[in-house]
Amino acid sequence: MKKRNGLYTLRSLALFACLSVATLTGCGSKPDQPGQSLSKQEVNNMEIKSESFGTAPNGQEVQLYTLTNDSGMTVKITNYGAIVTSIQTPDRDGNLGEVALGFDSVDGYVPNDPHFGGIVGRYANRISKGKFTLDGQEYKLAVNNAPNHLHGGITGFDRVVWQAEPLQKQNAIRLTYVSKDGEEGYPGNLTVVVTYTLTGFNALKIDYEATTDKATPVNLTNHSYFNLSAGKEKDILNHIVTIHADQFTASDETLIPTGELKPVKGTPYDLRTPTRVGDRIENLQGYGYDLNYVVRNGGDRLVPAATVEDPSTGRVMQVQTTQPGIQFYTAYHLDGTLTGHNNTTYNRYAGLCLEAQHFPDSPNQESFPSTIIRPGEKYSETTIYKFEVKGE
């Protein structure tokens, strides 16, 4: 796990410079305070709207918060699961459209089997056979994706109520959750803070922080599904994807890494140049893309990870992250049983996920970047989704 205490001031300047240009490429790491004030060019004074979003399974009332910038882009976030429920961005003609799969009330997210838009953890992705050994002690977790543990277990972070704090001046929402020692089998009391910031340049910045009182694995990500056509097309097969990765983590038939980092060159997974999603999808063992890529130069500073373009609307999404990996998933398992925004039925390939993360099963893979944090250390990561448009 990267230790960043005391290293933020210079990197903050690099990130601010990064956010103040239109392309968001090749910049440094993130600021020391999630939701820290950005320059006047990056945010605005639009009021953060709050409204009821329904009742969580435990009886708590939950809220929906709407961030808006001067370009008219809106992002909606609920404190149930720290879920991004909606992202509306303009197309090449300036028309706003819904580019995130989701629901219009909390009821659609209970249970949230596809993990639409949520913060998944304590450990995103899979842990082999639901167990790991840390400091000589074996810990057993729920096997909720047989034969493995997935996205934090039966009640992961996207299925609990977080404490929300609107940050008006920053055009941001700070969400906090305390995961108790032993929750879902994980050791240590873990305090997690996630801050969503909507900038004036149509970028959704997600800052993650966590501290613990006992050594524990931590791997957090946002699990949003995107369809940049905003309903113009029912699937993402015509989307053009580029992933800045020369390797991927080879895995077995249950999607647990073998420990080998394989070159993408010469495989259907080579997305180093812009590639139509549907061109190779039938050659991927019948399940579409569901693969962890090793981000080029990732794992320490903010770097470009992926770009997605929808030719039908001109929308482009750029992804940057400090994380070493990014999971590309094309929603093979959506089966038409869910209906979301604008009465849209979510069928196979209805959206795509680009989940910036550490590698799957890292607690059991000594050669992978460590996901263990200890008392006195701070987990700190940033991922940015920036939306632009491209002409004909």
C-alpha positions in Angstrom: 0.0 0.0 0.0 1.3 3.4 -0.9 2.1 5.7 2.0 1.3 9.3 1.2 1.4 11.0 4.5 3.3 14.3 4.1 3.5 14.0 0.3 0.5 15.9 -0.8 1.4 19.6 -1.0 3.4 19.4 -4.2 1.1 16.9 -5.8 -1.9 19.1 -5.0 -0.4 21.7 -7.3 0.0 19.2 -10.0 -3.6 18.0 -9.7 -5.0 21.6 -9.8 -3.0 22.2 -12.9 -4.4 19.0 -14.3 -8.0 19.9 -13.6 -7.6 23.4 -15.1 -6.9 22.1 -18.6 -9.4 20.5 -20.9 -7.6 17.2 -21.5 -6.7 15.9 -18.1 -3.7 14.0 -19.2 -0.3 13.1 -17.6 -0.8 14.9 -14.3 0.4 14.3 -10.8 -1.5 12.9 -7.8 -4.3 14.3 -5.7 -4.7 16.9 -3.0 -4.4 16.0 0.7 -8.0 16.9 1.5 -10.8 15.2 -0.4 -13.2 17.9 -1.6 -10.5 20.6 -1.1 -11.5 23.9 -2.7 -10.7 24.1 -6.4 -10.0 27.2 -8.4 -12.9 29.4 -9.5 -12.5 28.1 -13.0 -13.0 24.5 -11.8 -16.2 24.8 -9.7 -19.1 27.2 -9.4 -21.5 28.4 -6.8 -24.5 26.3 -7.9 -26.6 25.2 -5.0 -26.3 21.6 -3.9 -29.9 20.2 -3.9 -31.0 17.7 -1.3 -34.2 15.6 -1.4 -35.6 12.4 0.0 -34.7 9.2 -1.9 -36.7 6.7 0.1 -36.0 4.4 3.0 -33.1 1.9 3.4 -33.8 -1.7 4.5 -32.8 -0.8 8.1 -35.5 1.9 8.2 -33.3 4.9 7.8 -34.4 7.7 5.6 -31.9 8.3 2.8 -31.2 11.5 0.8 -30.3 12.3 -2.8 -27.9 15.1 -3.5 -27.7 16.9 -6.9 -24.5 18.6 -8.0 -24.7 20.9 -11.0 -22.1 23.0 -12.8 -22.4 26.0 -15.1 -22.4 23.8 -18.2 -25.6 22.2 -17.0 -24.0 18.8 -16.2 -25.6 17.1 -13.2 -24.5 14.3 -10.9 -26.8 12.7 -8.4 -25.5 10.9 -5.4 -27.3 9.1 -2.5 -25.9 8.4 0.9 -27.3 4.9 0.5 -24.2 3.0 -0.6 -22.5 6.3 -1.7 -24.1 5.5 -5.0 -23.9 7.7 -8.1 -27.5 7.3 -9.3 -27.3 9.7 -12.3 -24.9 11.5 -14.6 -26.3 13.8 -17.2 -23.9 15.4 -19.7 -24.3 17.2 -23.0 -23.9 15.6 -26.5 -22.3 17.3 -29.5 -25.5 19.3 -30.0 -25.6 20.4 -26.4 -28.5 18.1 -25.4 -28.3 16.7 -21.9 -28.7 12.9 -21.6 -28.4 10.2 -18.9 -25.2 8.3 -19.3 -25.2 6.3 -16.0 -27.4 3.2 -15.5 -29.4 3.5 -12.3 -32.8 3.9 -10.6 -35.0 6.8 -9.5 -35.5 5.6 -5.9 -33.6 3.7 -3.3 -35.9 0.7 -3.9 -34.2 -0.1 -7.1 -30.9 -0.6 -5.3 -32.2 -3.1 -2.7 -30.7 -5.5 -3.3 -28.1 -4.0 -5.7 -26.9 -7.2 -7.3 -25.3 -5.4 -10.3 -23.8 -2.9 -7.8 -25.0 0.0 -10.0 -23.0 3.2 -9.2 -22.0 2.2 -5.7 -18.7 2.4 -3.7 -17.8 -1.3 -3.3 -15.6 -2.5 -0.5 -14.1 -3.2 2.0 -12.4 -5.1 -0.9 -13.6 -4.5 -4.5 -13.4 -7.4 -6.9 -12.6 -11.0 -5.8 -10.7 -12.7 -3.0 -10.0 -16.4 -3.7 -12.2 -18.8 -1.7 -13.2 -16.1 0.7 -10.1 -16.2 2.8 -6.7 -14.6 3.3 -3.9 -14.8 5.9 -2.5 -11.6 7.5 0.2 -11.5 10.1 -0.2 -15.2 10.7 -3.9 -15.2 11.2 -6.4 -16.5 8.7 -9.6 -14.5 8.1 -12.7 -16.0 6.5 -15.1 -14.0 4.4 -18.5 -14.6 2.8 -18.4 -16.7 -0.3 -21.0 -14.7 -2.2 -19.7 -15.3 -5.8 -19.0 -19.0 -5.5 -16.3 -20.2 -4.9 -15.0 -16.7 -4.1 -15.7 -13.5 -2.1 -16.8 -10.5 -4.2 -17.1 -6.7 -3.6 -17.0 -6.8 0.2 -19.4 -9.6 0.8 -23.1 -10.0 1.4 -23.5 -6.4 2.8 -20.7 -4.4 1.2 -20.2 -0.7 1.3 -22.8 -0.1 -1.4 -25.5 -1.6 0.8 -25.1 0.6 3.9 -26.1 4.1 4.8 -23.2 6.6 4.9 -23.1 10.0 6.7 -23.2 12.8 4.1 -21.8 16.3 4.3 -22.5 18.7 1.4 -19.4 20.9 0.7 -21.1 23.9 -1.0 -18.0 25.9 -1.8 -16.3 22.9 -3.4 -19.4 21.7 -5.3 -18.8 18.3 -3.5 -20.3 15.7 -1.3 -18.3 14.1 1.4 -19.5 10.7 2.6 -18.2 8.8 5.6 -18.7 5.2 6.8 -17.2 3.4 9.7 -16.8 -0.4 9.1 -16.6 -2.2 12.4 -14.0 -4.7 13.3 -15.2 -8.1 12.1 -17.8 -6.7 9.6 -18.1 -9.2 6.8 -15.1 -11.0 8.4 -12.6 -8.2 7.9 -10.2 -7.1 10.8 -10.1 -3.6 12.2 -12.3 -0.6 12.6 -12.0 1.1 9.2 -13.1 4.7 8.7 -13.7 5.5 5.1 -14.2 8.9 3.5 -15.3 9.3 -0.1 -15.7 12.7 -1.7 -17.4 13.4 -5.0 -16.5 16.7 -6.7 -18.1 18.0 -9.8 -15.8 20.5 -11.5 -16.6 23.3 -14.0 -14.9 21.3 -16.7 -17.4 18.4 -16.5 -15.2 16.1 -14.5 -16.4 13.9 -11.7 -13.5 13.6 -9.2 -13.7 10.8 -6.6 -11.3 11.0 -3.7 -11.0 7.9 -1.4 -9.4 7.9 2.1 -9.4 5.3 4.8 -7.7 4.7 8.2 -7.7 1.7 10.5 -6.9 0.6 14.0 -5.8 -2.9 12.9 -4.0 -4.2 9.8 -6.5 -4.9 7.1 -6.9 -5.1 3.3 -8.6 -2.2 1.6 -9.6 -1.8 -2.0 -12.3 0.7 -3.0 -13.8 1.6 -6.3 -16.9 3.1 -7.9 -19.0 0.6 -9.8 -20.9 2.9 -12.2 -22.2 1.5 -15.5 -21.9 3.9 -18.4 -23.8 4.2 -21.7 -22.7 7.4 -23.4 -25.4 7.2 -26.0 -28.0 8.2 -23.3 -30.6 5.8 -24.6 -29.9 6.4 -28.3 -28.5 2.9 -28.4 -29.5 0.1 -26.0 -26.0 -1.4 -25.7 -22.4 -0.3 -25.7 -21.2 -2.5 -28.6 -20.6 0.6 -30.8 -18.7 2.4 -28.1 -15.0 3.0 -28.9 -12.7 2.1 -26.0 -9.0 2.7 -25.4 -7.3 1.3 -22.3 -3.8 2.5 -21.5 -2.4 -0.9 -20.4 0.2 -3.2 -21.8 -0.6 -6.1 -19.5 -3.5 -7.7 -17.7 -3.8 -10.1 -14.7 -4.2 -13.6 -16.1 -7.0 -15.4 -14.2 -8.5 -18.9 -13.9 -12.1 -19.8 -14.8 -13.4 -18.2 -11.6 -11.7 -14.9 -12.4 -9.1 -15.3 -9.7 -5.6 -14.1 -10.8 -3.0 -16.8 -11.3 -0.3 -14.3 -10.4 1.0 -13.9 -13.9 0.9 -10.5 -15.7 0.3 -11.2 -19.4 1.0 -8.9 -22.3 -2.2 -7.7 -24.1 -0.3 -7.8 -27.4 -1.7 -10.5 -29.7 -4.8 -11.1 -27.6 -8.4 -10.0 -28.0 -7.8 -7.9 -24.9 -5.5 -5.5 -26.6 -7.3 -2.1 -26.4 -4.2 0.1 -26.6 -5.6 1.7 -29.7 -9.3 2.8 -30.1 -11.4 -0.4 -30.6 -15.1 -0.9 -31.1 -16.4 -2.9 -28.1 -18.4 -5.3 -30.3 -15.6 -6.2 -32.6 -14.1 -8.9 -30.4 -16.7 -9.5 -27.8 -17.9 -12.9 -29.1 -14.3 -14.2 -28.9 -13.9 -13.6 -25.2 -15.0 -17.0 -23.8 -18.7 -16.1 -24.2 -18.7 -13.5 -21.3 -17.6 -10.3 -22.9 -15.0 -8.2 -21.2 -14.5 -8.8 -17.4 -10.8 -8.2 -16.9 -8.3 -6.3 -14.7 -5.8 -4.3 -16.7 -2.5 -3.1 -15.4 -2.6 0.6 -15.9 0.5 1.9 -17.6 2.6 3.8 -15.1 -0.2 3.4 -12.6 -0.1 2.9 -8.8 1.5 6.1 -7.6 0.4 9.3 -9.4 -2.6 10.4 -11.5 -2.3 8.9 -15.0 -4.6 8.3 -18.0 -6.2 4.9 -17.7 -9.0 4.8 -20.4 -11.0 6.7 -22.9 -14.5 5.8 -24.2 -16.2 7.4 -27.1 -19.8 7.1 -28.4 -19.8 8.0 -32.1 -23.6 8.4 -32.2 -23.7 11.4 -29.8 -20.1 12.6 -29.8 -19.7 12.0 -26.0 -16.3 11.1 -24.8 -15.3 10.0 -21.3 -11.7 10.1 -20.1 -10.6 8.2 -17.0 -7.6 9.0 -14.9 -6.6 7.3 -11.7 -3.9 6.8 -9.1 -4.8 3.1 -8.9 -2.6 0.4 -10.4 -5.4 -1.4 -12.2 -8.7 -0.9 -13.9 -11.4 -3.6 -14.4 -13.2 -3.4 -17.7 -16.6 -5.1 -17.6 -19.3 -5.0 -20.3 -22.3 -6.1 -18.3 -22.7 -9.6 -19.7 -24.9 -10.6 -16.7 -27.6 -8.0 -17.1 -30.6 -10.0 -18.3 -33.5 -7.7 -18.9 -35.1 -8.1 -15.4 -34.1 -4.6 -14.3 -35.8 -1.4 -15.5 -34.2 2.0 -14.6 -34.0 5.6 -15.8 -36.6 6.6 -18.4 -38.1 3.1 -18.2 -35.0 1.7 -19.8 -34.7 -2.1 -19.6 -31.1 -3.1 -18.9 -30.2 -6.1 -21.1 -26.8 -7.7 -21.8 -24.2 -5.1 -22.7 -26.4 -2.2 -21.7 -23.5 -0.5 -20.1 -19.8 -0.7 -19.4 -17.8 -0.3 -16.2 -14.2 1.0 -15.8 -13.5 0.3 -12.1 -10.2 1.8 -11.1 -8.8 -0.5 -8.3 -6.0 -2.6 -7.0 -5.6 -6.0 -8.4 -8.1 -8.8 -7.5 -7.0 -11.2 -4.8 -4.0 -9.1 -3.8 -4.2 -10.3 -0.2 -3.3 -13.8 -1.5 -0.8 -12.6 -4.2 2.6 -11.5 -2.8 3.8 -10.3 -6.1 0.9 -7.8 -6.5 0.9 -4.2 -5.1 -0.1 -4.5 -1.5 -3.6 -3.6 -0.3 -2.8 -3.8 3.4 -2.9 -0.7 5.5 -1.9 -0.5 9.2 -2.6 1.8 12.1 -1.0 5.2 11.4 -1.1 4.8 7.6 -3.7 6.3 5.3 -5.3 4.7 2.2 -5.6 7.5 -0.4 -6.6 7.2 -4.0 -8.2 9.4 -6.7 -10.2 8.6 -9.9 -11.5 11.2 -12.3 -14.2 10.7 -15.0 -14.1 13.6 -17.4 -16.8 14.1 -20.0 -16.2 15.9 -23.3 -17.8 16.0 -26.8 -16.3 15.3 -30.2 -17.7 16.7 -33.5 -18.8 14.6 -36.5 
